[in-house]
Amino acid sequence: MIKLWKFVPILIVLAVCLALTLGPVAATASAAGGIGIEVQPQTTKVGFGENFSVEIWINDTVAQDYNAVGVRLVYETKYVRATNVIDNGLWDYVVDHGNDTINNTWSSTHGLIKFDATMLGPGNNFNTSQLAFTVNFTSTSNVSNSGISGLDFIFIPLDDATSVPDAGVDQLDWDEVVNGTVQVGVPPGISVSPHKLTFSAIEEGEKPPAQTLDVCNLGNGTLSWSLSDTAGWLSETPVGGSLGEGECEDVTVSVDVTGMEAGDYSATITITGSAEVEIPVSLHIESATVPIPGGPANLSASSLSISPQQVKPGEEVTISINLANTGGETGDYSAVLYINEEIEDSQTVSVAAGASKSVTFTVSKAEAGVYQVSLGGQSGQFEVVSAGWSGGGLGTGGIIAIVVAVIAVIVALFFILRRTRREI
């Protein structure tokens, strides 16, 4: 006789494997379901007196039946006016042309578009996201009316509602309502980052590494820009140009310390476009020789090392320089570590005559960003990047684990069945 209790452990293992395999799929399907309506694209940028269009998409992934759905879209007539509605022609969608489909004088400040969509639901194979209407607009030609208009779905009673008309309320209970906006006549806008630059060098030493300014056009139209500075030790490439909407250009900023004495210097880079942006620049030049009282020690720092140069928040970065004493006696060197122009840490190191020694600092930062490093008259940087999140199922390791578990279950089942046959 077959003893069923022997199969209980196998059934439990199979149930766990099945749950692990199907769990993420079920969660994804649940999150995607619902009734939704949205404007695409969500953000539109246009000039003055320009024709443009947006699309109205409707989603019914839960496949519910609804009849005679009224949808209303409101906009500001100061900035845009509707000119035409194109019905996509699917699932018996009908634009109500006889009942103020487009009303550019709905109120003193707003216009309204009415849509009538009939017979939503599985009876019409409506169980996914589909294009319902295309709406054509024209923007104002009045250059003083630069601004932003919303393209907003509204919920109000009865014949002016996004609702089932005979109920007078939002019976659809929309899960995903995505409104839109239209920016009209936004002028070119200049943006520059970072907002300041800091360089460090050693007297009569090598040039510090070049740095980069990012010049961008955040507005509409073409941005013409030019650059100037207040110091002979600065140089930039390029020093001007033009940028289209959303375009950026990298400006390389270099410093030449030839013939300059130890000390602190400052200058300003001015970038002129739609507005004027000033970028302060500071330069610290450290003496190549550190005098040591009571002896002819001669210490110098070189070979700045930053490792790794890209980390996640909280991870450690090792920063070091090499100290050399070319004098005849032991000397002390005070190594001060600056990060973003602020003292982070310091060490005093004793170096024997004719010897060299490495001084090392370990730092970590919790916030993402680029951190400027200055140590021993040399400069560099490291970046902290946000820790990414990876989701979307079990992943390769999880799948392999499930396959191994299933194979183990099959082998165990084979031997149990074989043993059971012998006992019958």
C-alpha positions as CSV (number, residue, x, y, z in Angstrom):
1,M,0.0,0.0,0.0
2,I,1.3,3.5,-0.9
3,K,2.0,5.6,2.2
4,L,0.8,9.1,1.2
5,W,2.5,10.8,4.2
6,K,5.8,10.2,2.6
7,F,4.9,12.7,-0.2
8,V,4.2,15.6,2.2
9,P,7.8,17.0,2.2
10,I,7.9,16.9,-1.6
11,L,4.6,18.7,-2.0
12,I,5.8,21.5,0.4
13,V,9.0,22.0,-1.6
14,L,7.1,22.1,-4.9
15,A,4.7,24.7,-3.4
16,V,7.6,26.9,-2.3
17,C,9.2,26.7,-5.7
18,L,6.0,27.5,-7.5
19,A,5.4,30.5,-5.2
20,L,8.8,31.9,-5.8
21,T,8.4,31.5,-9.5
22,L,5.0,33.0,-9.9
23,G,5.0,35.6,-7.1
24,P,6.7,38.5,-9.0
25,V,4.5,37.9,-12.1
26,A,1.3,38.1,-10.1
27,A,2.5,41.3,-8.3
28,T,3.3,42.9,-11.7
29,A,0.0,42.1,-13.2
30,S,-1.9,43.5,-10.1
31,A,0.1,46.8,-10.2
32,A,-0.6,47.2,-14.0
33,G,-4.4,46.8,-13.8
34,G,-7.0,49.6,-13.7
35,I,-8.8,52.3,-15.5
36,G,-6.6,55.1,-16.8
37,I,-6.6,58.2,-19.0
38,E,-3.6,60.3,-19.9
39,V,-2.3,63.1,-22.2
40,Q,0.8,62.3,-24.3
41,P,3.3,63.9,-24.3
42,Q,2.9,65.1,-20.8
43,T,5.0,68.2,-21.5
44,T,4.9,70.2,-24.8
45,K,7.0,73.2,-25.6
46,V,6.0,75.5,-28.4
47,G,6.7,79.0,-29.7
48,F,4.2,81.8,-30.5
49,G,1.5,81.1,-33.1
50,E,2.5,77.5,-33.5
51,N,0.3,74.5,-34.3
52,F,0.8,71.4,-32.3
53,S,-1.1,68.3,-31.2
54,V,-1.5,66.0,-28.2
55,E,-2.9,62.5,-27.9
56,I,-5.5,61.2,-25.4
57,W,-4.9,57.6,-24.4
58,I,-7.4,55.4,-22.4
59,N,-6.5,52.3,-20.5
60,D,-8.9,49.5,-19.3
61,T,-6.6,46.6,-18.3
62,V,-9.2,45.2,-15.9
63,A,-11.6,44.9,-18.9
64,Q,-14.8,46.3,-17.2
65,D,-17.9,47.2,-19.2
66,Y,-18.8,50.9,-19.3
67,N,-21.2,52.7,-21.6
68,A,-21.6,56.3,-22.6
69,V,-18.4,57.7,-20.9
70,G,-17.9,61.4,-21.0
71,V,-14.4,62.7,-20.9
72,R,-13.6,66.5,-20.4
73,L,-10.2,68.2,-21.0
74,V,-9.7,71.8,-19.8
75,Y,-7.0,74.3,-21.0
76,E,-6.2,78.0,-20.6
77,T,-7.2,80.0,-23.6
78,K,-4.7,82.8,-22.8
79,Y,-2.0,80.4,-24.0
80,V,-3.6,77.8,-26.4
81,R,-6.9,77.2,-28.3
82,A,-8.2,73.9,-29.6
83,T,-8.8,73.7,-33.3
84,N,-9.7,70.1,-34.1
85,V,-10.4,66.7,-32.6
86,I,-9.5,63.5,-34.5
87,D,-11.4,60.4,-33.4
88,N,-9.2,57.2,-33.6
89,G,-12.3,55.3,-34.7
90,L,-11.8,52.2,-32.4
91,W,-14.4,50.6,-30.1
92,D,-17.3,52.9,-31.3
93,Y,-15.7,56.0,-30.0
94,V,-17.8,59.0,-31.2
95,V,-16.9,62.6,-30.9
96,D,-20.0,64.6,-30.1
97,H,-19.8,67.2,-32.9
98,G,-23.3,68.4,-32.2
99,N,-22.9,69.5,-28.6
100,D,-19.9,71.9,-28.3
101,T,-17.2,69.3,-28.7
102,I,-14.7,72.2,-28.6
103,N,-15.6,75.3,-26.6
104,N,-12.9,77.9,-26.5
105,T,-15.1,80.2,-24.5
106,W,-16.2,77.7,-21.8
107,S,-15.3,80.3,-19.2
108,S,-13.6,83.7,-19.2
109,T,-10.2,82.0,-18.9
110,H,-10.5,78.4,-19.9
111,G,-11.7,76.3,-22.8
112,L,-13.1,72.8,-22.7
113,I,-13.2,69.8,-25.0
114,K,-16.0,67.1,-24.7
115,F,-15.5,63.5,-25.8
116,D,-18.1,60.7,-25.8
117,A,-16.7,57.2,-25.7
118,T,-19.3,54.4,-25.8
119,M,-19.1,50.7,-25.1
120,L,-15.9,50.3,-23.2
121,G,-15.0,46.8,-22.0
122,P,-14.3,43.3,-23.1
123,G,-17.2,43.1,-25.5
124,N,-15.2,45.4,-27.7
125,N,-11.8,43.9,-27.0
126,F,-10.9,46.9,-24.9
127,N,-8.5,45.5,-22.4
128,T,-5.3,47.4,-23.0
129,S,-4.0,50.9,-23.5
130,Q,-5.0,52.5,-26.8
131,L,-5.0,55.9,-28.5
132,A,-8.5,57.3,-28.4
133,F,-8.2,60.9,-29.7
134,T,-5.8,63.4,-31.2
135,V,-6.4,67.0,-30.3
136,N,-5.0,69.8,-32.5
137,F,-4.1,73.2,-30.8
138,T,-2.6,76.5,-31.8
139,S,-0.6,78.6,-29.4
140,T,-1.2,82.3,-28.9
141,S,0.6,84.8,-31.2
142,N,0.7,87.4,-28.4
143,V,4.4,87.5,-27.3
144,S,3.4,89.0,-24.0
145,N,1.5,85.8,-23.1
146,S,4.5,83.5,-22.4
147,G,3.6,80.9,-19.9
148,I,2.3,77.4,-19.1
149,S,-1.2,76.0,-19.7
150,G,-2.4,72.8,-18.1
151,L,-4.2,70.1,-20.1
152,D,-6.3,68.8,-17.2
153,F,-9.0,66.1,-17.0
154,I,-11.9,67.3,-14.7
155,F,-14.6,65.5,-12.6
156,I,-17.8,67.5,-12.3
157,P,-21.5,66.5,-12.3
158,L,-23.6,65.1,-15.1
159,D,-23.2,66.2,-18.7
160,D,-19.9,68.1,-18.0
161,A,-18.2,65.2,-16.1
162,T,-15.7,62.5,-16.7
163,S,-18.3,60.0,-15.6
164,V,-21.1,57.7,-16.5
165,P,-23.8,60.4,-17.3
166,D,-26.8,58.8,-15.7
167,A,-25.0,58.5,-12.3
168,G,-23.6,62.1,-12.1
169,V,-20.5,60.9,-10.3
170,D,-17.1,59.5,-11.3
171,Q,-18.3,55.9,-11.6
172,L,-15.2,54.9,-13.5
173,D,-13.0,55.6,-10.4
174,W,-10.0,56.3,-12.6
175,D,-6.8,54.8,-11.2
176,E,-4.3,56.5,-13.4
177,V,-5.1,60.1,-14.4
178,V,-2.1,61.8,-16.1
179,N,-2.6,65.5,-17.0
180,G,-0.4,67.5,-19.4
181,T,1.2,70.9,-19.7
182,V,2.1,73.2,-22.6
183,Q,4.9,75.8,-22.3
184,V,4.3,78.6,-24.7
185,G,7.0,81.0,-25.9
186,V,9.5,80.2,-23.2
187,P,12.7,82.1,-24.1
188,P,16.2,80.5,-24.2
189,G,17.5,80.0,-20.7
190,I,21.2,79.6,-19.8
191,S,22.4,77.2,-17.2
192,V,26.0,76.6,-16.1
193,S,27.5,74.0,-13.7
194,P,29.4,73.7,-11.4
195,H,28.8,77.1,-9.8
196,K,32.5,77.6,-8.8
197,L,35.9,76.1,-9.6
198,T,38.9,75.5,-7.3
199,F,42.5,74.7,-8.4
200,S,45.6,73.8,-6.4
201,A,49.2,73.6,-7.6
202,I,52.8,73.6,-6.4
203,E,55.1,76.6,-7.1
204,E,57.1,76.0,-10.2
205,G,55.4,72.6,-10.6
206,E,53.1,71.1,-13.1
207,K,49.8,72.6,-14.2
208,P,46.8,71.4,-12.2
209,P,44.3,69.2,-14.1
210,A,41.8,71.1,-16.3
211,Q,38.2,71.2,-15.2
212,T,34.9,71.4,-17.1
213,L,32.0,73.8,-17.1
214,D,28.7,72.6,-18.5
215,V,26.8,75.3,-20.4
216,C,23.2,74.4,-21.3
217,N,20.1,76.0,-23.0
218,L,17.0,75.2,-20.8
219,G,14.5,77.2,-22.8
220,N,13.1,77.3,-26.3
221,G,14.8,78.7,-29.4
222,T,18.5,79.2,-30.0
223,L,20.8,80.4,-27.2
224,S,23.9,82.4,-28.3
225,W,26.5,82.7,-25.6
226,S,30.0,84.1,-25.0
227,L,32.7,83.8,-22.3
228,S,35.3,86.0,-20.7
229,D,37.5,86.0,-17.6
230,T,39.4,88.4,-15.3
231,A,42.8,86.6,-15.0
232,G,45.8,86.0,-17.3
233,W,46.4,82.6,-15.7
234,L,43.0,81.3,-16.9
235,S,42.2,79.9,-20.3
236,E,38.9,78.4,-21.7
237,T,37.9,76.4,-24.8
238,P,35.5,77.2,-26.5
239,V,34.8,80.8,-25.6
240,G,31.3,81.0,-27.2
241,G,28.8,79.4,-29.5
242,S,25.1,78.7,-30.0
243,L,22.9,76.0,-28.4
244,G,19.5,74.6,-29.5
245,E,16.7,73.7,-27.1
246,G,18.0,71.3,-24.5
247,E,21.5,71.2,-25.9
248,C,24.7,71.5,-23.7
249,E,28.4,72.2,-24.4
250,D,31.5,71.4,-22.3
251,V,33.9,74.3,-21.7
252,T,37.4,73.2,-20.7
253,V,39.0,75.5,-18.1
254,S,42.8,75.4,-17.7
255,V,45.2,77.1,-15.3
256,D,48.9,78.0,-16.1
257,V,51.0,78.7,-12.9
258,T,54.2,79.4,-14.8
259,G,56.1,82.1,-13.0
260,M,53.5,82.5,-10.3
261,E,54.6,82.6,-6.6
262,A,53.0,80.6,-3.8
263,G,49.8,82.2,-2.5
264,D,46.0,82.3,-3.0
265,Y,44.5,83.8,-6.2
266,S,41.0,84.5,-7.4
267,A,39.2,85.3,-10.6
268,T,35.8,85.3,-12.3
269,I,34.5,83.6,-15.4
270,T,31.5,85.4,-16.9
271,I,29.2,83.6,-19.4
272,T,26.7,85.8,-21.2
273,G,23.6,84.5,-22.9
274,S,19.9,85.0,-22.1
275,A,21.3,86.2,-18.8
276,E,24.8,86.7,-17.3
277,V,26.3,84.0,-15.1
278,E,29.4,84.5,-13.0
279,I,31.6,81.6,-12.0
280,P,34.1,82.3,-9.2
281,V,37.5,80.6,-9.6
282,S,40.1,80.2,-6.8
283,L,43.7,79.0,-7.1
284,H,46.0,78.0,-4.3
285,I,49.7,77.7,-5.0
286,E,51.8,75.9,-2.3
287,S,55.5,76.5,-1.8
288,A,57.6,73.7,-3.3
289,T,59.9,73.8,-0.3
290,V,58.8,73.5,3.3
291,P,61.4,75.1,5.6
292,I,62.1,73.2,8.8
293,P,63.4,75.3,11.7
294,G,66.8,74.1,13.0
295,G,67.9,72.1,10.0
296,P,68.3,72.1,6.2
297,A,65.5,69.6,5.5
298,N,63.9,70.1,2.1
299,L,60.4,68.4,1.8
300,S,58.1,68.3,-1.2
301,A,54.9,66.5,-2.0
302,S,54.0,64.7,-5.3
303,S,52.0,61.9,-6.9
304,L,48.5,62.5,-5.6
305,S,46.5,59.3,-5.7
306,I,42.7,59.0,-5.3
307,S,41.3,55.4,-5.3
308,P,38.7,54.5,-6.3
309,Q,37.5,57.6,-8.1
310,Q,33.9,56.5,-8.1
311,V,32.1,54.9,-5.1
312,K,28.7,54.5,-3.6
313,P,27.5,56.4,-0.5
314,G,29.3,55.3,2.6
315,E,32.1,53.5,0.7
316,E,35.7,54.5,1.5
317,V,38.1,56.5,-0.7
318,T,41.8,56.3,-0.2
319,I,43.7,59.6,-0.8
320,S,47.5,59.7,-0.6
321,I,50.6,61.7,-1.6
322,N,54.3,60.9,-1.6
323,L,56.6,63.1,0.5
324,A,60.3,63.4,-0.3
325,N,63.1,65.0,1.8
326,T,66.0,66.0,-0.4
327,G,67.7,67.9,2.5
328,G,70.4,66.8,4.9
329,E,68.3,66.4,8.1
330,T,65.0,64.9,9.2
331,G,62.0,67.2,8.7
332,D,58.3,67.3,9.6
333,Y,55.6,67.9,7.0
334,S,52.1,69.0,7.9
335,A,49.7,67.4,5.3
336,V,46.3,69.0,5.3
337,L,43.5,67.3,3.3
338,Y,40.9,69.7,1.8
339,I,37.6,68.4,0.4
340,N,35.4,71.0,-1.3
341,E,37.7,73.8,0.1
342,E,37.1,72.6,3.7
343,I,39.6,70.9,5.9
344,E,38.7,67.2,6.1
345,D,41.7,65.9,8.0
346,S,45.5,66.5,8.7
347,Q,48.6,64.6,9.6
348,T,52.1,65.6,10.6
349,V,54.7,63.2,9.1
350,S,58.4,63.0,9.9
351,V,60.7,62.2,6.9
352,A,64.3,61.3,7.3
353,A,67.0,63.0,5.2
354,G,67.2,61.6,1.7
355,A,64.1,59.5,2.2
356,S,60.5,59.5,1.0
357,K,57.3,58.5,2.7
358,S,53.6,58.2,1.8
359,V,50.9,59.9,3.8
360,T,47.4,58.4,3.4
361,F,43.9,59.5,4.3
362,T,40.7,57.4,4.2
363,V,37.4,59.3,3.8
364,S,33.7,58.4,3.0
365,K,30.7,60.5,2.0
366,A,27.1,59.7,2.5
367,E,25.7,62.1,-0.2
368,A,26.0,61.6,-3.9
369,G,28.0,64.2,-5.8
370,V,31.5,65.2,-7.1
371,Y,34.0,66.0,-4.4
372,Q,37.0,68.2,-5.1
373,V,40.2,67.1,-3.3
374,S,43.3,69.2,-2.5
375,L,46.3,67.7,-0.8
376,G,50.0,68.9,-0.7
377,G,49.3,71.6,-3.3
378,Q,47.8,69.1,-5.8
379,S,44.1,68.7,-6.8
380,G,41.8,65.9,-8.0
381,Q,38.3,64.7,-7.4
382,F,36.2,61.6,-6.7
383,E,32.5,61.0,-7.3
384,V,29.8,59.4,-5.0
385,V,27.0,57.9,-7.1
386,S,23.6,57.0,-5.8
387,A,23.2,53.3,-5.1
388,G,21.1,51.8,-7.9
389,W,18.1,49.6,-7.3
390,S,17.6,46.4,-9.3
391,G,14.3,44.7,-9.4
392,G,12.0,42.8,-11.8
393,G,11.8,39.1,-10.8
394,L,14.1,36.5,-9.3
395,G,17.2,37.3,-11.3
396,T,19.7,34.7,-12.5
397,G,20.7,33.4,-9.1
398,G,17.1,32.9,-8.0
399,I,16.3,31.0,-11.2
400,I,19.3,28.7,-10.8
401,A,18.3,28.0,-7.2
402,I,14.8,27.0,-8.3
403,V,16.1,24.7,-11.1
404,V,18.4,23.0,-8.6
405,A,15.5,22.6,-6.1
406,V,13.2,21.1,-8.7
407,I,15.9,18.6,-9.9
408,A,16.4,17.6,-6.3
409,V,12.7,17.0,-5.8
410,I,12.5,14.9,-9.0
411,V,15.4,12.7,-7.9
412,A,13.9,12.3,-4.4
413,L,10.5,11.4,-5.9
414,F,12.0,8.8,-8.2
415,F,13.7,6.9,-5.3
416,I,10.6,7.1,-3.1
417,L,8.3,5.8,-5.8
418,R,10.8,3.0,-6.5
419,R,10.9,2.1,-2.8
420,T,7.1,2.3,-2.6
421,R,6.7,-0.2,-5.5
422,R,8.9,-2.7,-3.6
423,E,6.7,-2.4,-0.5
424,I,3.4,-3.0,-2.3
